[in-house]
Amino acid sequence: MSLAAMLKRALGTETAHEDEADFGAPEGGYREAAVLVPVTRREEPGVILTQRPKWLRSHAGQVAFPGGKLEPEDGGDPIVAALREAEEELAIPARQVDVIGTAPAYHSGSGFRIVPVIGLVPADLDLVPCADEVADWFEVPLAWLLDPANAERKTGIWRGVPRTYYDMDWQGRRIWGVTAGIIANLSRALNEHA
């Protein structure tokens, strides 16, 4: 089965899904957001992740997928938003992304409803990080990300409430929180429906 077919099949099936919805919807409701999960077309595919600058006010220094809030020009379409953000953050041309589909929305404790958009991208893209949003980028093998043994469940206190989250370490880069949660959901879907 091809990588695209495998991803499409996993996205089209119901599977256990975890997020932070138990924190409750924020006053005024969730803000809409989308991220691109860029899977590289390689014999051994990888996933491109970004490292946010340390000087940002929110999520400083964290590892993330390219993405952000839906803007009026996105017309309410998370795919359009994810592609726009990936182009702004890493210069990934929208026309170079083969969109496979969307995964179930991830409700974050910080008040976002985030739609992960899964897309295949060429392995040889000339990525150019936008200094205002991205300090660096790196690629992690898809097989490593999807291996449940690489995601440790941890518990911490956030806003006075115990929070369980996933935490992964890829060569000294900490992937945790929402990003690791989205990866864990994708891993579960792919492993259950491979």
N, C-alpha and C positions, 0 to 999 in steps of 0.2 A: 504494500500500500504506500502511495506517495506521501510525502510530508504534508502537502496541502490537503489531501483526502483524509489523512489521520486527524489533522487539526479540525477540519470541517465536521467530521463525524463526532469528535469529542464535544464540539460546541453545540451540536444539534441534539444532545441527549441530556436528560436530567441527571444530576448528581448532587451529592451533599455539597453545600456551599456555606462557607463561613465568612463573616465580616464583623463589623462593629455596630450593627444596627441595634444591639441591645443597650447601647448608650442612649438610645432614643433620638427621635428626630429633633433637630434644633428648632427654636422658635422661628417661625417663618418658613420652615421646611428645609430640605436639603438643597444645596447649590449644585447645579449640574456640571459635571466635568467628564473628561475622557482622556485616556492614555493610549498610546500606540505601543503594542508589544511587538517590536520589530525582530522577526526571526530571519536570520541570514540564510540565503540559499547556498549551502555548502554541503559537501559529502557528510560532514559532521556539523549540523546547523548550530548556530549560536543565537543568543539574544543580546541586543544592544541595550545597555543601561547607561544612565547619566549620573554624574556626581554633582550635586548642587553646590554653589559657592558657599563658603562658610560665613560670609557677611550678610546673607539674606535674613530677613526678619523671621520668616517661617520655614521650617524644615531645613534649616541651614546645614550644609554638609552632607545631607542624606542622599542615599542612592534612590533613584526613581526611574520610571519609564518616562519618555518624552510625553508631555501632555499638560493639561491645565483646564481652566474653566471654559465652559461654552460661552462664546461671545455672540452678539446679535448677528454678525455676518455668517455665523455657522448655521443659521436657520433652524436651530434646535436639533441638528443632526450630530450625534457624537462621532460618527466616522469622519465627517468634515472637520470637526474640531480637532480630533486626534491627528489627522493628516496635516492640518494647518500648524499645530503646535510642534510636530516633528520637523516640519520644514523650518519653522522659526528657531527651534532650539539646536538642531543638528544639520540643517540644510539637506534633509532627506526629501527629494522631490516627490510630491504626491503621486505623480504619474509613474514613479518607480516602485510603488507599493502595491502588491497584489493582495487586496483585502480579502481575508478568508471569512471573517465574520466577527461577531461580538460575543463576549462572555457575559454571564450575568453581572449586573451592576454590583459594585462593592460600596457599601455604605460605611463611610469613615466616621470615627468618633469626633473628628474635627468638623463634621457637618457637610461633607460632600457625598454625592451619589456619583460614583466614578464608573464609567463604562469602559472596560478594557476592549480595545479593537486589535484583533490579531491580524498581522500582515506579514507577508514574505517580502524581503528586500534583497537586492543584489549584494553579494559578499564583498564587492570591491568599491562600494560607494565612497566618495571623498567627503567624509563627514567634517563639518566645520562648526564647532560649538559656539553658540552665542554667549559671549562673556557675561552678559547680564543675567543669564539663567543657568548656564552650565559651566562648571569649572573643568570637567573632564568627562570622557566617555570611555566605556570598555565593553568588551564582549565576553559573555559567559557561555560555555557550551550548554545547549538546550538539555542534553542528557543529564548533566550535573544538576541543573536547576530542577528538573522533574523528578530527581531521585529523592523520595521522602526522607531518606537517611541524612540528607544535607540540611534539613530544616528542623531546627531545635525549637520546641515550644517553651516559652519563658513567661513569667508573670511579673508584672510590676504595678506600681500605683500611678494612675494618671487621673488628675483632677479629683483626687481623694478616693478613687474607686479602683479595685483590683482589675487589671487588664491582662488578658492572655494574648500573646502575639507570637509570630514566627520570627526567627532570627537565623540568618545564614551568613557564613563567612567564606567569601571567595577571594583567596589570595590576599588577605588583609583588608578586603573591602566588606564592610558590614551592610548586608541587605536585610532590612527588617521592616516591621510595621505594615503599612498598607501594601507596599511593593511586594514584600515577602508573602503577605496574605493573598494577593492576586496570583502570585506564582503557585502557592499551595493549592488554591482552587483549580488552577489550570492543570497542575500535576495530578490532582485527584481525578479530574474529568478524563484526562488522557490515559491514566493508568487503569481506571475502571472500564474504559471503553476502547482499549487498544485492540 
